[in-house]
Amino acid sequence: MLRKAALNTGIFFLYLVSLLPFWFLYGVADVIFLFLYYVIRYRRDVVKLNLKNSFPERTEAERNKIERRYYRYMADLMVETIKMITVSEKSLRKRMKPTNPELVNHYFKQGRSIIAAAGHYCNWEMAALAFGLLTNEKRIIVYKPQTNEVFNDLFNRVRARFGAILVAMKQTLRTMIAFKNDLTFSVLVSDQTPNMHEINYFTTFLNQPTAVFLGIEKLAKLIDAVVIFYRIDRVSRGYYTYTLVPLIEQPKQTTDHEITEAHVQYLEKLIQEKPQYWLWSHRRWKYRPEDINK
């Protein structure tokens, strides 16, 4: 009971912080960066190892530069995510702009639903919020529930502020079947790590054997949905664009794992271009193929 009360107090504090203007929050972010990088050295061993394994062809100096830029951006990401609790629709539209929103109606007019793969790249939480403004048809965000119910509920309330429907990963199939007669636009984060018992497929991602979920591929084939990538680009501090990149238009004509490889390779291309914007402090490579075969 005391722990839950403390968490609720923490959420109220985050709400108050979210009311502060962006310019002030970025001043806070500058301090957070120094604290994360130099004082507590938050997961720097994880970040260094991930960068070394992902970019063996780059020099140590180059990887150190990426590392520093990553922590600087992570501090911005933290305050921007808090700001999403109360950000206005007007401000959101100004800071997260679509480059080709007409693609949604293009496919909907054909009677086609859409499934988008996204990554933990740039500000995915701001993009999730802006996703709710894209169309009046059903917008579905598939999420992996957090262990902390209080914060899980907070994030879901924030993501749903502009009309998106939040669906827990294990409920996705049931939801898709329920909406089979409706046009839907669904977004799934494609770079999450499956639990060991959920692993059915490994691919090569950033030079390493990587376990991936096959959910996007399975769902696309089930409902014959167009598969796109939900690409986010940072324009400047606090300003982004997002682009809907078609990957697969005829999922039922693809071979096994073709859809999965398409979205994994697209994300890898993005990361190679500007690696500082991916979530390097995540323990992405927990499992190897040999671990599964034991």
C-alpha positions as CSV (number, residue, x, y, z in Angstrom):
1,M,0.0,0.0,0.0
2,L,2.8,2.4,0.9
3,R,4.7,1.6,-2.2
4,K,1.6,2.3,-4.4
5,A,1.0,5.6,-2.6
6,A,4.7,6.5,-3.3
7,L,4.3,5.6,-6.9
8,N,1.1,7.7,-7.2
9,T,2.9,10.6,-5.6
10,G,5.7,10.2,-8.1
11,I,3.2,10.3,-11.0
12,F,1.6,13.4,-9.6
13,F,5.1,15.0,-9.5
14,L,5.7,13.9,-13.2
15,Y,2.4,15.6,-14.1
16,L,3.5,18.8,-12.5
17,V,6.9,18.6,-14.3
18,S,5.1,18.1,-17.6
19,L,3.4,21.5,-17.2
20,L,6.8,23.2,-17.5
21,P,7.7,24.7,-20.9
22,F,9.9,22.9,-23.3
23,W,12.8,25.4,-23.0
24,F,12.9,24.9,-19.2
25,L,12.8,21.1,-19.6
26,Y,15.7,21.1,-22.0
27,G,17.7,23.0,-19.4
28,V,16.9,20.1,-17.0
29,A,17.9,17.7,-19.7
30,D,21.4,19.2,-19.9
31,V,21.8,18.5,-16.2
32,I,20.4,15.0,-16.5
33,F,22.9,14.2,-19.2
34,L,25.9,15.2,-17.0
35,F,24.4,13.1,-14.2
36,L,23.7,10.0,-16.3
37,Y,27.0,10.1,-18.2
38,Y,29.6,11.3,-15.7
39,V,28.2,10.7,-12.2
40,I,26.2,7.5,-12.1
41,R,27.5,6.2,-15.5
42,Y,24.1,4.7,-16.2
43,R,24.5,1.3,-18.0
44,R,27.6,2.6,-19.8
45,D,29.1,-0.9,-19.8
46,V,26.0,-2.2,-21.6
47,V,26.1,0.7,-24.1
48,K,29.8,0.2,-24.8
49,L,29.4,-3.5,-25.4
50,N,26.4,-3.0,-27.6
51,L,28.2,-0.4,-29.7
52,K,31.4,-2.5,-30.0
53,N,29.5,-5.6,-31.1
54,S,27.2,-3.6,-33.5
55,F,30.0,-1.5,-35.1
56,P,33.2,-3.6,-35.0
57,E,34.4,-1.7,-38.1
58,R,34.4,1.6,-36.4
59,T,37.2,2.9,-34.2
60,E,36.9,3.2,-30.5
61,A,36.9,7.0,-30.8
62,E,34.0,6.8,-33.2
63,R,32.0,4.6,-30.9
64,N,32.8,6.8,-27.9
65,K,31.4,9.8,-29.9
66,I,28.2,7.8,-30.6
67,E,27.9,6.9,-26.9
68,R,28.2,10.5,-25.7
69,R,25.6,11.6,-28.3
70,Y,23.3,8.8,-27.2
71,Y,23.3,9.9,-23.6
72,R,22.8,13.5,-24.5
73,Y,19.8,12.5,-26.6
74,M,18.5,10.1,-23.9
75,A,18.3,13.0,-21.5
76,D,16.2,14.9,-24.0
77,L,14.0,11.9,-24.6
78,M,13.3,11.6,-20.9
79,V,12.0,15.1,-20.5
80,E,10.1,15.0,-23.8
81,T,8.4,11.8,-22.7
82,I,7.3,13.4,-19.4
83,K,6.0,16.4,-21.4
84,M,3.7,14.1,-23.4
85,I,1.6,13.7,-20.3
86,T,0.1,17.2,-20.9
87,V,1.3,18.4,-24.3
88,S,-1.4,20.1,-26.3
89,E,-2.6,18.8,-29.6
90,K,-1.4,22.1,-31.3
91,S,2.1,21.7,-29.8
92,L,2.2,18.0,-30.7
93,R,1.3,18.7,-34.3
94,K,4.0,21.3,-34.6
95,R,6.7,19.0,-33.1
96,M,5.9,15.7,-34.7
97,K,4.9,16.3,-38.3
98,P,3.9,13.6,-40.8
99,T,5.5,13.8,-44.2
100,N,3.1,11.6,-46.2
101,P,-0.2,11.2,-44.2
102,E,-2.1,10.7,-47.5
103,L,-0.7,7.2,-47.6
104,V,-3.2,6.1,-45.0
105,N,-6.2,7.1,-47.1
106,H,-4.5,5.6,-50.2
107,Y,-4.6,2.1,-48.6
108,F,-7.9,2.6,-46.8
109,K,-9.6,3.5,-50.1
110,Q,-8.5,0.1,-51.3
111,G,-10.1,-1.5,-48.3
112,R,-6.7,-2.4,-46.9
113,S,-5.7,-2.3,-43.2
114,I,-2.2,-1.3,-42.3
115,I,0.3,-2.7,-39.9
116,A,3.3,-0.6,-39.0
117,A,6.6,-1.7,-37.6
118,A,8.4,0.8,-35.4
119,G,11.6,0.8,-33.4
120,H,12.9,2.3,-30.2
121,Y,14.4,5.0,-32.4
122,C,14.1,8.8,-31.9
123,N,11.1,9.7,-29.7
124,W,8.8,6.7,-30.2
125,E,6.5,7.9,-27.4
126,M,5.8,11.3,-29.1
127,A,5.3,9.4,-32.3
128,A,2.8,7.0,-30.6
129,L,0.9,10.0,-29.3
130,A,0.8,11.7,-32.8
131,F,-0.3,8.4,-34.3
132,G,-3.7,9.0,-32.7
133,L,-4.2,12.1,-34.9
134,L,-3.5,10.3,-38.3
135,T,-7.0,9.0,-39.1
136,N,-10.5,8.6,-37.7
137,E,-10.4,4.8,-38.4
138,K,-9.3,2.5,-35.6
139,R,-5.8,3.2,-34.5
140,I,-4.2,0.4,-32.5
141,I,-1.0,0.5,-30.5
142,V,0.3,-2.9,-29.5
143,Y,2.4,-2.7,-26.3
144,K,4.3,-5.0,-24.1
145,P,3.0,-4.5,-20.5
146,Q,5.4,-3.2,-17.9
147,T,5.8,-5.1,-14.6
148,N,4.8,-1.9,-12.7
149,E,1.1,-1.6,-13.1
150,V,0.9,2.0,-12.0
151,F,3.4,3.2,-14.6
152,N,1.9,0.9,-17.2
153,D,-1.5,2.5,-16.7
154,L,0.1,6.0,-16.9
155,F,1.8,5.3,-20.2
156,N,-1.3,3.7,-21.6
157,R,-3.5,6.7,-20.6
158,V,-0.9,9.1,-22.2
159,R,-0.7,7.1,-25.5
160,A,-4.5,6.9,-25.8
161,R,-5.0,10.7,-25.3
162,F,-5.8,11.3,-29.0
163,G,-7.9,8.2,-29.7
164,A,-5.5,5.3,-30.1
165,I,-6.6,1.9,-28.8
166,L,-4.1,0.2,-26.5
167,V,-3.8,-3.5,-26.9
168,A,-1.6,-5.8,-24.8
169,M,0.7,-8.0,-26.9
170,K,-1.0,-11.2,-25.8
171,Q,-4.4,-9.8,-26.8
172,T,-3.4,-8.8,-30.3
173,L,-4.8,-11.8,-32.2
174,R,-8.1,-11.6,-30.4
175,T,-8.4,-7.9,-31.1
176,M,-7.6,-8.3,-34.8
177,I,-10.2,-11.0,-35.2
178,A,-12.7,-8.8,-33.4
179,F,-12.0,-5.9,-35.8
180,K,-11.7,-8.1,-38.9
181,N,-14.5,-6.3,-40.7
182,D,-13.1,-2.8,-39.9
183,L,-10.2,-0.8,-41.4
184,T,-7.4,-0.7,-38.8
185,F,-4.0,1.0,-38.6
186,S,-1.9,-0.9,-36.1
187,V,1.6,-0.1,-34.8
188,L,3.9,-2.7,-33.2
189,V,7.4,-2.0,-31.8
190,S,9.6,-4.5,-33.7
191,D,12.8,-4.4,-31.7
192,Q,11.7,-5.8,-28.4
193,T,13.3,-8.9,-27.0
194,P,11.1,-12.0,-26.7
195,N,11.3,-14.1,-23.5
196,M,13.2,-17.2,-24.0
197,H,10.1,-19.4,-24.3
198,E,8.7,-17.1,-27.0
199,I,11.7,-17.3,-29.3
200,N,10.9,-18.9,-32.6
201,Y,13.3,-17.1,-35.0
202,F,16.8,-15.5,-35.0
203,T,18.0,-13.0,-37.6
204,T,21.2,-11.0,-38.1
205,F,20.7,-7.5,-36.8
206,L,23.6,-5.1,-36.3
207,N,26.2,-7.9,-36.9
208,Q,24.7,-10.2,-34.2
209,P,22.3,-13.1,-34.0
210,T,19.1,-11.5,-32.7
211,A,15.9,-13.0,-31.5
212,V,12.8,-11.3,-33.0
213,F,9.1,-11.5,-32.6
214,L,7.2,-12.8,-35.7
215,G,3.9,-11.1,-34.7
216,I,4.0,-8.4,-37.5
217,E,4.4,-11.1,-40.1
218,K,1.7,-13.4,-38.7
219,L,-0.8,-10.6,-38.3
220,A,-0.2,-9.1,-41.7
221,K,-0.8,-12.5,-43.4
222,L,-3.9,-13.2,-41.2
223,I,-5.7,-10.0,-42.2
224,D,-3.9,-9.3,-45.5
225,A,-2.7,-5.9,-44.2
226,V,-0.1,-3.7,-45.9
227,V,3.1,-3.6,-43.9
228,I,4.9,-0.3,-43.5
229,F,7.7,1.1,-41.4
230,Y,6.9,4.0,-39.1
231,R,10.0,6.0,-39.6
232,I,10.9,8.9,-37.2
233,D,13.5,11.5,-38.0
234,R,14.8,14.2,-35.6
235,V,14.9,17.6,-37.3
236,S,16.1,19.6,-34.3
237,R,15.8,19.6,-30.6
238,G,12.2,18.8,-29.8
239,Y,11.1,18.7,-33.5
240,Y,10.6,15.5,-35.6
241,T,9.0,14.2,-38.7
242,Y,7.6,10.8,-39.3
243,T,7.3,9.0,-42.6
244,L,5.1,6.0,-43.5
245,V,7.5,3.7,-45.6
246,P,5.8,0.9,-47.5
247,L,7.5,-2.4,-47.1
248,I,5.2,-5.2,-48.2
249,E,1.8,-4.6,-50.0
250,Q,0.9,-8.3,-50.6
251,P,1.8,-10.2,-47.4
252,K,0.1,-13.4,-48.4
253,Q,2.4,-13.7,-51.4
254,T,5.6,-13.5,-49.3
255,T,7.8,-16.4,-48.2
256,D,8.4,-17.3,-44.5
257,H,10.2,-14.5,-42.6
258,E,10.3,-12.2,-45.6
259,I,8.2,-9.6,-43.8
260,T,10.2,-9.9,-40.7
261,E,13.5,-9.5,-42.5
262,A,12.1,-6.5,-44.3
263,H,11.3,-4.5,-41.2
264,V,14.4,-5.6,-39.3
265,Q,16.7,-4.6,-42.2
266,Y,14.9,-1.2,-42.5
267,L,15.5,-0.4,-38.8
268,E,19.1,-1.5,-39.1
269,K,19.5,1.0,-42.0
270,L,18.1,3.8,-39.9
271,I,20.4,3.0,-37.0
272,Q,23.4,2.8,-39.3
273,E,22.6,6.3,-40.5
274,K,22.2,8.0,-37.1
275,P,23.0,5.5,-34.4
276,Q,22.7,8.0,-31.5
277,Y,18.9,7.8,-31.6
278,W,18.5,4.1,-30.9
279,L,18.0,2.7,-27.4
280,W,21.6,1.4,-26.8
281,S,21.1,1.0,-23.0
282,H,18.5,-1.8,-23.6
283,R,19.8,-5.3,-23.1
284,R,18.7,-6.3,-26.6
285,W,21.0,-9.3,-27.0
286,K,20.1,-11.4,-24.0
287,Y,19.9,-14.7,-25.8
288,R,21.9,-16.6,-28.4
289,P,20.8,-19.5,-30.6
290,E,22.9,-21.8,-28.5
291,D,21.0,-20.8,-25.4
292,I,17.7,-21.9,-27.0
293,N,19.1,-25.2,-28.1
294,K,20.4,-26.3,-24.7
